[in-house]
Amino acid sequence: MKQSMDEYEILLRETREQILDRLKMCQQDCQHWDPDLPIIYVITPTYSRPVQKAELTRFSQTLMLVSNIHWIIVEDSQKKTLLVENFLARSSLNYTHLFEQTPPFYQRKGAARGVVQRNAALRWLRKNRSLNDKGVVYFADDDNTYSIQVFREMRFTKEVSVWPVGLAGGLMVERPLVNMTTGKVIGFNSAWRPDRKFPIDMAGFAINLQHLLKKTTAAFTYNVTAGFQETYMLEQLTTKDRLEPKADNCTQVLVWHTRTERARLSEEDKLKRTKGIHSNGGIEV
């Protein structure tokens, strides 16, 4: 009986410590919350792969340094996965966790990725936010690299703001071209399909929340040529002359279209094949 009581006391102590740790994390998070600042809604599609947790961890470390972030993660899955669920629960970020599986026909190589996931996030915003809410919407993939400055630049977007993206479109930098006298976007330096109306990378623009909510049907679609997702969305929201150039008139690179090298797991495959086990048995990687 005494042993059972001792074990129970240890369990209570551990539970109390966990609660205190969580409260401490929440307190730290609140220090990054300013009721006078617009919220940045960061929409991130994600899918299961060996480097998924590593990618999300790296990106989350950046978001933790930015005030008033609401991270909307949308899994390409039939349901929420335990890995992402646990990851978000352990973070100190304000988040919404959704899922939307890509239709089988569009899972083929070459099809646009993240279409239904981004649309799921847009539906959530339209259902849970109103024209009284101040904020900015940003589509941020989990494998890009972001300076915290890019979030400061976008926060007070009036309609649609734009900036350069490094390592995009086959160039060192893909960017809007700005008339330094008028501060207006006059063109783009894109090399791939420069005939696009908005040759901008997904990481190169942000949308005012109220402006987006007024455009009640604005969404992404599979019914456009690959690489035209950004143009299709922006055509529903604005015109070139209304774009708001950021990052010192689009002369600074604050986000990079990076990609993580595919994990080489030949030894892992061999271990599974020869011994029927995994190196990460019981361990989340």
Secondary structure by P-SEA (a helix, b strand, c coil): caaaaaaaaaaaaaaaaaaaaaaaaaaaaaaaccccbbbbbbbbbbbbccaaaaaaaaaaaaaaaccbbbbbbbbccccccaaaaaaaaaccccbbbbbbbccccccccccccaaaaaaaaaaaaaacccccccbbbbbccccbbbbaaaaaaaccccccccccccccccccbbbbbbccccccccccccccccccccccccccccccaaaaaaaccccccccccccaaaaaaaaacccccccccccccccccccccccccccccaaaaaaaaaccccccccccc
